[in-house]
Amino acid sequence: MDTANPLFYLGVDTGGTFTDFVLMGPEGLQTHKCPSTPDNPERAILNGIAALGLEQHVANGTLVVVHGSTVATNAALEGKGVKTAFITNRGFADMLTLGRQTRRDLYDLLPSRFEPPVPAPLCLETGGRLDANGNIVEPLTGADLAALKAHIAELQPDAVAINLLFSFLDPSAEKAIAAAMPDTVFVSCSSTVLPEYKEYERGMATWLNAWLGPKVARYLRQLQQALAGTPLSIMQSSGGTLDAENAGQRAVNLLLSGPAGGLAAARQLGNDLNRPRLMTFDMGGTSSDVALIDGDIKLTSEGRIGPYPVAIPMVDMHTIGAGGGSIAYIDDGGLLRVGPESAGAVPGPACYGKGGTQPTVTDANLVLGRIPATARLGGDMPVRLPLAREAIGRLAEALSLDLESTAQGIIDIANEHMVRALRVISVQRGHDPKHFSLCCFGGAGGLHICALAEALGSQEVIIPNFGGVFSALGMLQAPRERQLSRTLNRSMNEVLPAELSYHLDELTAEGKRQLLGEGITPDHIQTVATVDLCYQGQSYTLNLPFVGALPAITEAFHQAHETRYGHALDLPVQLINLRVAARAPAQFTDMPTLPAQPNATPTDYLPIAFCDAPVPRYQREQLAPGQVIPGPALISENVASSWLAPGWQAEVSPHGHLLLERLLP
């Protein structure tokens, strides 16, 4: 960032429990947390802006906001989209209901009824059908358009999703239908949302965009009005940002908006520390997200949100319901369970003192002493140890255990859930965790990371500086980005280099055009091309960089398939999709360095359960670059706490990151 420029940059991550803020200005970096307001998310944002004293910068136009929003995510998970009509070709009205005809639980003999995404009366059929080569099978007539207009007038939907077969080859029919819709209706076309093959996945993405679009657009419009014209960018699920005006029309691209911010910051952290291979672990109040970074953020087009497949490129992340607010309980068999139900922001864990009475992971950490009784969560919220002890105590009595053993049992079960999730994105995909540094963030991540590393066999752990607000920091470190794609679906033996160049040039030009529309200069735009490949007859693809000659790319696919699945096949390779990512630099990437100062001494010594002697506690902001801290130790900061377990030591990097190393006996 140019420090001569009076602009202040604010990253905002709205989570289920807290809303996090990172402010970068001429005086350096500031952080803040405040409780989320799920009923009105922008209220928490305005509360944070007021707490940081930024109202004047909003008024005079010297504040830039980059925001990770959960509005689309929450609406999708809670089934609270708007009334949406689905328009497709004749004979395909039940496309979204049939899906891939797969069962959620293969061996469940009494499956529960699954309501279709779109009720049958809202599924409309029309002409405008193409074949796989783009030839017209059935034209779209004036009578078709008139009938659709009459149906829409009768149904009065809030949104319309248009998904015609092979429309990515020729979008003219979808555009004609969109033009015939009333101005009051939110319209999504599949040829714009996801111009790729697979009509079901394309249709689901288009329907999700329409179903969620009005809510997202309304929220962003209200936020823009509340911010009095302050420039506002939104984090996308792919790890890049786009301006709020375009984001309002791309709700489906925001489904992992918040978690993607943490990965953007982790990617920058890996670059700074020369550690390109990271396993990331983001533990917040409601859930934990795990992902793998191998040089760059991995994207997937096979993601899900709740029961819905999402083929839009998004960070390849595995999420589980294990966070600081996860509730511990005894099941019908008398066994201790943890999560996935969460106490959330309201009433929250028992120790919040907001009316919550059920024991949670946060309460367990407080009872064990790993969260000091004098801590103020988020820098503001005091914790109440007696309430935590009371909640855990009821569970301990039912289990016939002492208080500390019950609390440790809650932590152990939560840790096991998280270890399983980390194995899903590493071992189950052909990666050895020993070859990756384990990087944790989120308000609760540092309390669990040593135990997770021991279970995985990891030798190095990184607890980033500002890790408690890492996703908000990532909002500012994410590139401005557009992800574009096009289906080719051709055997690699038949692909002509000139044909590939033509399509890639078109995608590149479109990506640059969109970024130029945000005021980015041409010399700041970079593009990266990739291809989706599979063996002939397969349904799932692997994404590989488009570098070198076509035979070299084919060979790279064979090797990637063997790494991922344990074998390669003697079959022709199919090129399915071309992809281009157009990017411009982030708002800032330079982390402030720690001042030269003497090594910090412990602020106090605290009793920790299962430790023979009181454990030293350090204030993180007092640590000196190069200082080495042996475990056991507690490291406290305004937005998080970290537990350095026995057998580990931490070294402080020049930027304040904690580099943990396991000391082998």
C-alpha positions in Angstrom: 0.0 0.0 0.0 1.2 3.5 -0.8 1.5 5.2 2.7 1.4 8.6 1.0 -2.2 7.9 0.0 -4.7 8.8 2.7 -6.9 5.8 2.0 -7.7 3.4 4.8 -8.3 -0.3 3.8 -10.7 -2.3 6.0 -11.1 -6.1 5.7 -14.3 -7.4 7.2 -15.2 -11.1 7.7 -18.7 -11.8 9.0 -18.7 -15.2 10.9 -21.4 -17.1 12.7 -20.2 -15.9 16.1 -17.9 -12.9 15.6 -17.4 -10.3 12.9 -13.7 -9.6 12.4 -12.0 -6.4 11.2 -8.5 -5.7 10.0 -7.7 -2.0 9.3 -4.6 -1.0 7.3 -3.8 2.7 7.3 -0.8 5.1 7.4 -0.3 4.3 11.1 -0.1 0.5 10.5 -2.4 -2.4 11.1 -5.2 -2.6 13.6 -7.6 -5.4 14.5 -11.0 -5.6 16.1 -13.7 -8.2 16.8 -17.4 -7.7 17.7 -20.3 -10.1 18.0 -22.1 -10.9 14.8 -25.7 -9.8 14.3 -27.2 -12.6 12.2 -30.6 -11.0 11.9 -29.0 -7.9 10.4 -25.3 -8.5 9.3 -24.6 -4.9 8.3 -25.3 -3.7 11.9 -22.2 -5.6 13.2 -20.1 -4.0 10.4 -21.3 -0.5 11.3 -20.6 -1.3 15.0 -17.1 -2.3 14.1 -16.5 0.8 12.0 -17.7 3.0 14.8 -15.5 1.2 17.3 -12.5 1.7 15.1 -13.3 5.5 14.7 -13.8 5.3 11.0 -17.1 7.2 10.5 -15.2 10.3 9.3 -13.4 8.2 6.7 -16.7 6.9 5.5 -18.0 10.4 5.3 -15.0 11.9 3.4 -14.5 8.9 1.1 -11.1 7.8 2.4 -12.1 4.2 3.4 -12.1 1.2 1.1 -13.9 -1.9 2.4 -13.3 -5.6 1.3 -16.0 -7.9 2.8 -16.5 -11.6 3.1 -20.3 -12.1 3.4 -22.2 -15.0 4.8 -25.6 -13.9 3.5 -25.6 -16.3 0.5 -24.2 -19.1 2.6 -26.7 -18.8 5.4 -29.7 -18.4 3.1 -28.7 -21.5 1.2 -28.1 -23.6 4.3 -31.4 -22.4 5.9 -33.4 -22.8 2.7 -34.4 -19.2 2.7 -34.1 -18.2 -1.0 -36.8 -16.4 -2.9 -39.6 -17.7 -5.1 -37.8 -18.8 -8.3 -39.1 -20.0 -11.6 -36.9 -22.5 -13.6 -37.1 -22.3 -17.4 -35.6 -25.1 -19.5 -36.3 -27.0 -22.8 -39.3 -29.2 -23.4 -39.1 -32.6 -21.7 -36.6 -31.4 -19.1 -38.7 -29.7 -16.5 -37.8 -32.2 -13.8 -34.0 -31.8 -14.5 -33.2 -30.4 -11.0 -35.5 -32.9 -9.3 -33.9 -36.0 -10.9 -30.4 -34.7 -10.6 -27.9 -37.5 -11.0 -30.4 -40.1 -9.6 -28.0 -40.8 -6.7 -29.1 -41.5 -3.2 -27.7 -39.5 -0.3 -27.1 -42.6 1.8 -26.6 -45.6 -0.5 -27.6 -48.3 2.1 -30.4 -46.4 3.8 -33.5 -48.6 3.2 -35.9 -45.9 4.5 -34.5 -42.7 3.1 -36.3 -39.5 4.2 -38.2 -37.6 1.6 -36.2 -34.9 -0.2 -38.1 -31.9 -1.4 -37.1 -30.9 -5.0 -35.3 -27.6 -5.2 -38.0 -26.1 -7.5 -41.7 -27.1 -7.0 -43.2 -28.6 -10.2 -45.5 -25.6 -10.9 -42.5 -23.3 -11.1 -40.7 -25.5 -13.7 -41.5 -24.1 -17.2 -40.6 -25.6 -20.6 -40.0 -23.9 -23.9 -38.2 -24.1 -27.2 -34.7 -22.9 -28.1 -33.0 -26.3 -27.9 -29.5 -27.0 -29.4 -27.7 -30.2 -29.9 -24.1 -31.0 -28.7 -22.7 -29.3 -31.8 -24.7 -26.1 -31.4 -27.2 -26.8 -34.1 -30.8 -25.9 -33.6 -33.0 -28.8 -32.7 -36.1 -26.8 -31.8 -36.3 -23.0 -32.4 -37.4 -20.5 -29.8 -40.6 -18.9 -31.3 -42.5 -15.8 -30.6 -45.3 -18.0 -29.3 -42.9 -19.6 -26.9 -41.9 -16.2 -25.5 -45.5 -15.1 -25.2 -46.4 -18.2 -23.3 -43.5 -17.7 -20.9 -44.4 -14.1 -20.3 -48.0 -15.2 -19.5 -46.8 -17.9 -17.1 -44.4 -15.6 -15.3 -47.2 -13.0 -15.0 -49.4 -15.7 -13.4 -46.8 -17.1 -11.1 -45.3 -13.8 -9.9 -41.8 -15.2 -9.0 -39.1 -13.0 -7.5 -36.5 -14.6 -9.7 -36.1 -16.6 -12.9 -33.4 -19.1 -13.7 -32.9 -20.0 -17.4 -31.1 -23.2 -18.3 -31.4 -24.4 -21.9 -29.5 -27.4 -23.2 -26.0 -26.6 -24.7 -26.7 -22.9 -24.3 -23.0 -22.3 -23.6 -22.4 -22.9 -27.4 -24.9 -20.3 -28.4 -26.6 -18.1 -25.7 -28.9 -16.2 -28.0 -32.1 -18.1 -26.9 -31.4 -17.6 -23.2 -30.8 -13.9 -23.9 -34.1 -13.6 -25.7 -35.9 -15.2 -22.8 -34.2 -12.9 -20.3 -35.1 -9.8 -22.3 -38.8 -10.9 -22.2 -38.9 -11.1 -18.4 -40.3 -8.2 -16.3 -37.9 -5.6 -15.1 -38.9 -6.4 -11.5 -37.7 -10.0 -11.7 -34.1 -11.1 -10.9 -32.9 -13.1 -14.0 -30.0 -15.6 -14.2 -28.9 -17.3 -17.5 -26.8 -20.4 -17.4 -24.7 -19.2 -20.3 -23.5 -16.4 -18.0 -23.4 -18.1 -14.6 -21.6 -21.3 -15.8 -21.0 -21.7 -19.5 -20.0 -25.4 -19.2 -21.4 -28.8 -20.1 -23.4 -31.0 -17.6 -26.9 -29.6 -17.7 -27.8 -30.6 -14.2 -24.8 -28.9 -12.5 -25.2 -25.9 -14.7 -28.9 -25.7 -13.9 -28.2 -26.0 -10.2 -25.7 -23.2 -10.3 -28.1 -21.0 -12.3 -31.0 -21.7 -9.9 -28.9 -21.1 -6.8 -27.8 -17.7 -8.3 -31.4 -16.7 -9.0 -32.7 -18.2 -5.7 -30.2 -16.3 -3.6 -29.6 -13.3 -5.9 -32.3 -10.9 -4.7 -31.3 -11.4 -1.0 -27.6 -10.9 -1.7 -28.2 -7.9 -4.0 -30.5 -6.3 -1.4 -28.0 -6.8 1.4 -25.1 -5.3 -0.6 -27.3 -2.4 -1.7 -28.2 -1.7 1.9 -24.6 -2.0 3.0 -23.5 0.4 0.3 -26.1 2.9 1.3 -25.0 2.6 5.0 -21.4 3.1 3.9 -22.4 6.3 2.1 -20.8 5.4 -1.2 -17.5 3.9 0.3 -15.9 1.6 -2.3 -16.9 -1.9 -1.5 -15.5 -5.2 -2.8 -16.7 -8.7 -2.0 -14.6 -11.9 -1.6 -15.6 -14.7 -4.0 -15.5 -18.4 -3.2 -12.5 -18.7 -5.5 -10.2 -16.6 -3.3 -10.4 -13.3 -5.3 -12.5 -10.2 -5.0 -15.0 -8.4 -7.3 -16.8 -5.1 -6.9 -20.1 -5.0 -5.0 -22.1 -4.1 -8.1 -21.1 -7.2 -9.9 -21.3 -9.3 -6.8 -25.0 -8.5 -6.4 -25.6 -10.4 -9.6 -23.2 -13.4 -8.8 -24.6 -14.7 -5.5 -23.5 -18.3 -6.3 -19.9 -17.1 -6.5 -20.1 -15.9 -2.8 -21.0 -19.2 -1.1 -17.6 -19.6 0.5 -16.9 -15.9 0.7 -15.6 -15.8 4.3 -13.5 -19.0 4.4 -11.8 -18.1 1.1 -10.3 -15.0 2.8 -8.3 -17.2 5.2 -6.8 -19.1 2.3 -5.9 -15.9 0.5 -3.9 -14.8 3.6 -2.4 -18.3 4.0 -1.2 -18.2 0.4 0.5 -14.9 1.1 2.0 -16.3 4.4 3.4 -19.3 2.5 5.1 -16.9 0.0 6.5 -14.8 2.8 8.0 -17.7 4.7 9.0 -19.7 1.6 6.7 -22.5 2.7 4.5 -23.2 -0.4 3.0 -26.4 1.0 0.5 -25.7 3.7 -2.3 -27.6 5.4 -4.7 -24.9 6.7 -6.9 -25.2 9.7 -9.4 -22.5 10.4 -11.3 -22.9 13.6 -14.0 -20.4 14.5 -16.9 -20.3 16.8 -19.3 -22.4 14.7 -17.3 -24.6 12.4 -13.8 -25.6 11.3 -12.5 -25.4 7.7 -9.5 -27.3 6.4 -7.7 -27.0 3.0 -4.5 -27.8 1.2 -2.2 -25.2 -0.5 0.5 -26.6 -2.7 2.0 -23.5 -4.2 -1.4 -21.9 -4.8 -4.9 -22.3 -3.6 -6.6 -25.4 -4.9 -10.0 -24.8 -6.6 -12.7 -27.4 -7.2 -15.8 -27.4 -9.4 -17.3 -30.3 -7.4 -18.1 -28.4 -4.2 -21.3 -28.5 -2.3 -23.3 -26.2 0.0 -25.7 -28.1 2.1 -27.5 -30.6 -0.1 -26.7 -28.7 -3.3 -23.8 -29.4 -5.8 -22.0 -26.2 -6.8 -20.0 -26.4 -10.0 -18.8 -22.8 -9.8 -15.0 -22.7 -9.1 -14.5 -22.4 -5.3 -11.7 -23.1 -2.9 -11.3 -26.8 -2.3 -12.2 -26.9 1.4 -13.6 -29.4 3.8 -15.9 -28.0 6.5 -17.1 -29.8 9.7 -19.4 -28.6 12.5 -16.6 -28.4 15.1 -15.9 -24.9 16.5 -15.5 -23.2 19.8 -19.2 -23.0 20.1 -19.8 -26.7 19.4 -22.1 -28.2 22.0 -21.1 -31.3 24.0 -23.8 -33.7 25.1 -24.5 -37.4 26.0 -26.2 -39.4 23.3 -28.8 -42.1 23.8 -26.1 -44.7 24.3 -24.5 -42.8 27.1 -21.5 -41.7 25.1 -20.0 -38.2 25.0 -20.5 -36.3 21.7 -19.4 -32.9 20.5 -21.2 -31.0 17.7 -22.2 -30.4 15.0 -24.8 -28.2 16.8 -23.4 -24.9 17.9 -24.3 -22.4 20.5 -23.5 -19.7 17.9 -23.2 -16.0 18.7 -26.5 -15.9 20.7 -26.8 -17.3 23.3 -23.2 -18.6 22.7 -21.2 -20.8 25.1 -22.1 -20.8 28.8 -19.1 -18.7 29.6 -20.3 -15.8 27.5 -23.0 -15.1 30.1 -25.6 -14.5 27.4 -28.0 -17.1 28.5 -26.3 -20.2 27.1 -26.3 -23.2 29.5 -25.0 -26.0 27.4 -21.3 -27.0 27.6 -19.2 -26.2 24.6 -15.6 -26.5 23.4 -14.8 -23.0 24.5 -16.2 -23.7 28.0 -13.9 -26.8 28.1 -10.8 -24.8 27.2 -11.7 -22.3 29.9 -12.1 -25.0 32.6 -8.7 -26.5 31.6 -7.1 -23.1 32.0 -6.1 -22.8 28.3 -8.2 -19.7 28.1 -7.3 -17.6 31.1 -10.2 -16.7 33.4 -9.2 -13.0 32.9 -9.4 -13.2 29.1 -11.7 -10.9 27.1 -12.7 -12.7 23.9 -12.3 -10.5 20.9 -10.7 -7.9 23.2 -14.0 -7.0 24.6 -16.1 -9.9 25.9 -15.2 -11.1 29.4 -15.5 -14.8 30.1 -17.2 -16.3 33.2 -15.4 -19.3 34.6 -18.1 -20.2 37.1 -20.7 -20.5 34.4 -18.4 -22.7 32.3 -17.6 -24.9 35.3 -21.4 -25.2 36.0 -22.1 -26.3 32.5 -19.3 -28.8 32.3 -20.1 -30.0 35.8 -23.5 -31.2 34.9 -22.0 -33.2 32.1 -19.3 -34.6 34.4 -21.9 -35.7 37.0 -23.8 -37.6 34.3 -20.6 -39.3 33.1 -19.4 -39.9 36.7 -16.1 -38.1 35.9 -14.3 -35.2 37.5 -14.6 -31.7 35.9 -11.1 -31.6 34.3 -11.4 -35.1 32.8 -14.7 -34.2 31.3 -13.4 -31.0 29.8 -10.4 -32.9 28.4 -12.7 -35.5 26.9 -14.6 -32.7 25.1 -11.4 -31.4 23.7 -10.2 -34.8 22.6 -13.4 -35.6 20.7 -13.4 -32.2 19.0 -9.7 -32.8 18.0 -10.5 -36.2 16.6 -13.2 -34.6 14.4 -10.7 -32.1 13.1 -8.0 -34.7 12.5 -10.3 -36.7 10.4 -11.1 -33.6 8.3 -7.4 -32.9 7.8 -6.9 -36.5 6.6 -9.7 -36.1 4.1 -7.8 -33.3 2.3 -4.4 -34.8 2.6 -4.0 -38.6 3.1 -7.2 -39.5 1.2 -5.9 -37.4 -1.8 -2.4 -38.9 -1.9 -0.6 -36.3 0.2 1.6 -37.1 3.2 0.9 -34.6 6.0 4.6 -34.7 6.9 5.4 -32.9 3.7 3.3 -29.9 4.7 3.4 -27.2 7.4 0.2 -27.1 9.4 -1.1 -23.6 9.5 -3.9 -22.7 11.9 -6.0 -19.6 12.3 -9.3 -18.5 13.5 -10.0 -17.5 17.1 -9.8 -21.0 18.5 -7.2 -22.6 16.2 -4.2 -22.0 18.3 -5.7 -23.9 21.3 -5.9 -27.2 19.4 -3.1 -27.1 16.9 -0.4 -29.0 18.8 -2.6 -32.0 19.4 -3.7 -32.1 15.8 -0.1 -31.9 14.6 0.9 -34.8 16.9 -2.0 -36.9 15.6 -1.0 -36.2 12.0 2.7 -36.6 12.4 3.4 -33.0 11.4 6.8 -31.6 12.5 6.1 -27.9 11.9 3.2 -25.7 12.8 2.6 -22.0 11.9 0.4 -19.8 14.0 0.2 -16.6 12.0 0.3 -13.1 13.4 -3.2 -11.8 13.5 -4.4 -15.4 13.2 -7.6 -14.6 15.1 -8.7 -12.3 12.3 -6.9 -14.0 9.5 -9.8 -14.3 7.1 -10.4 -10.5 7.4 -6.7 -10.0 6.8 -7.0 -12.2 3.7 -9.7 -9.9 2.3 -7.0 -7.3 1.9 -4.4 -9.7 0.6 -6.7 -11.3 -2.0 -6.3 -10.4 -5.7 -9.1 -8.8 -7.6 -10.1 -11.6 -9.9 -12.4 -13.1 -12.5 -12.7 -16.8 -13.2 -13.9 -17.7 -16.7 -14.4 -21.1 -18.4 -15.6 -22.7 -21.6 -16.4 -26.3 -22.4 -14.5 -27.9 -25.4 -15.1 -31.6 -24.7 -12.6 -32.9 -27.3 -10.0 -35.7 -27.3 -6.5 -34.4 -26.8 -5.6 -36.2 -30.0 -8.1 -34.1 -31.9 -7.3 -30.7 -30.3 -5.6 -28.2 -32.6 -3.3 -25.7 -30.9 -4.7 -22.9 -33.0 -8.2 -23.7 -31.8 -7.1 -23.7 -28.2 -5.3 -20.4 -28.6 -8.5 -18.8 -30.1 -10.7 -19.9 -27.2 -8.1 -18.9 -24.6 -7.6 -15.5 -26.2 -11.3 -14.9 -26.0 -11.5 -15.8 -22.3 -8.5 -13.8 -21.5 -9.9 -10.7 -23.3 -13.2 -11.0 -21.4 -11.4 -11.4 -18.1 -9.3 -8.3 -18.8 -12.4 -6.3 -19.9 -14.2 -7.0 -16.7 -11.2 -6.0 -14.5 -10.6 -2.9 -16.6 -14.2 -2.0 -15.7 -13.2 -1.8 -12.1 -10.6 0.8 -12.9 -7.6 -1.5 -13.0 -4.8 -0.6 -15.4 -3.9 -3.1 -18.1 -0.3 -3.5 -16.9 -1.5 -4.7 -13.5 -3.6 -7.6 -14.9 -2.1 -11.1 -15.1 -3.8 -14.2 -16.5 -3.4 -17.9 -15.8 -4.8 -20.7 -18.0 -5.7 -24.2 -16.9 -7.5 -27.2 -18.4 -9.9 -29.8 -17.0 -8.9 -33.3 -18.2 -10.2 -36.8 -17.7 -9.9 -40.2 -19.3 -12.4 -41.0 -22.0 -15.7 -42.2 -20.4 -15.0 -40.6 -17.0 -17.3 -38.0 -15.5 -14.8 -36.3 -13.1 -11.9 -34.2 -14.1 -8.5 -33.1 -12.8 -7.5 -29.4 -13.3 -3.9 -28.9 -14.5 -1.9 -25.8 -15.6 -2.0 -25.1 -19.3 1.8 -25.0 -19.9 3.9 -26.5 -22.6 2.9 -28.6 -25.6 -0.2 -30.8 -25.6 1.7 -34.1 -25.3 3.4 -32.8 -22.2 0.0 -31.8 -20.7 -1.3 -35.3 -21.5 1.6 -36.9 -19.7 1.2 -34.5 -16.7 -2.4 -35.7 -16.5 -1.4 -39.4 -16.3 1.0 -38.5 -13.5 -1.6 -36.4 -11.6 -4.2 -39.2 -11.9 -1.7 -41.8 -10.5 -0.9 -39.4 -7.6 -4.6 -38.8 -6.8 -6.1 -42.2 -7.4 -3.1 -44.6 -7.2 -3.2 -45.6 -10.9 -3.0 -44.4 -14.5 -5.0 -45.8 -17.4 -4.1 -46.7 -20.9 -7.0 -44.7 -22.3 -7.4 -41.6 -24.5 -7.4 -38.3 -22.5 -10.3 -35.9 -23.0 -10.0 -32.1 -22.7 -13.3 -31.0 -21.1 -13.0 -27.3 -20.0 -10.7 -24.4 -20.6 -10.3 -22.0 -17.7 -8.7 -18.6 -17.4 -8.1 -16.7 -14.1 -7.6 -12.9 -14.7 -6.1 -11.2 -11.6 -4.9 -7.9 -10.4 -2.8 -7.3 -7.3 -4.3 -7.1 -3.8 -4.8 -3.9 -1.8 -1.7 -4.7 0.1 0.6 -7.7 0.7 3.3 -6.4 3.0 3.0 -7.5 6.6 4.4 -5.1 9.3 7.7 -6.3 10.9 8.1 -6.5 14.6 10.2 -3.8 16.2 13.6 -4.8 17.6 13.1 -5.2 21.4 14.3 -7.4 24.3 12.8 -10.8 24.6 9.5 -10.8 26.4 9.2 -12.2 29.9 6.0 -14.0 31.1 3.3 -11.7 32.3 2.2 -14.3 34.9 2.1 -18.0 35.6 -1.3 -19.8 35.5 -2.5 -23.2 36.7 -3.3 -25.5 33.7 -5.0 -28.8 34.1 -2.7 -31.8 33.8 0.4 -29.7 34.1 2.6 -30.3 37.2 3.5 -26.6 37.7 2.0 -23.2 36.8 2.5 -22.4 33.1 4.1 -19.1 31.9 1.8 -16.8 29.9 3.2 -14.4 27.3 1.5 -11.4 25.6 2.0 -11.9 21.9 2.5 -8.2 21.1 5.4 -8.1 23.5 7.4 -11.0 21.8 10.6 -10.1 20.1 11.7 -11.3 16.6 13.8 -14.4 17.0 12.6 -15.2 20.6 12.2 -18.9 21.4 9.6 -20.0 23.8 9.6 -23.6 25.1 6.3 -25.4 25.9 4.2 -25.6 27.9 3.2 -22.0 27.6 0.2 -19.8 26.9 0.4 -17.0 24.4 -2.4 -14.5 24.7 -3.5 -11.7 22.3 -6.6 -9.6 21.9 -8.2 -11.7 19.2 -7.0 -15.3 20.1 -5.2 -17.5 22.5 -2.6 -20.2 21.7 -1.6 -23.3 23.7 2.0 -24.4 23.3 1.9 -28.0 24.5 4.7 -29.8 26.3 7.3 -31.1 23.8 6.9 -28.1 21.5 8.8 -24.8 21.1 7.9 -21.6 19.3 10.2 -19.2 17.5 9.0 -15.7 16.6 9.5 -14.8 12.9 10.4 -11.1 11.9 6.7 -10.6 11.0 5.5 -12.0 14.3 4.4 -15.4 13.1 5.0 -18.3 15.6 6.9 -21.2 14.0 6.3 -24.2 16.2 8.6 -27.2 16.1 8.1 -30.5 17.8 11.1 -31.5 19.9 11.6 -35.3 19.5 12.7 -37.1 22.7 
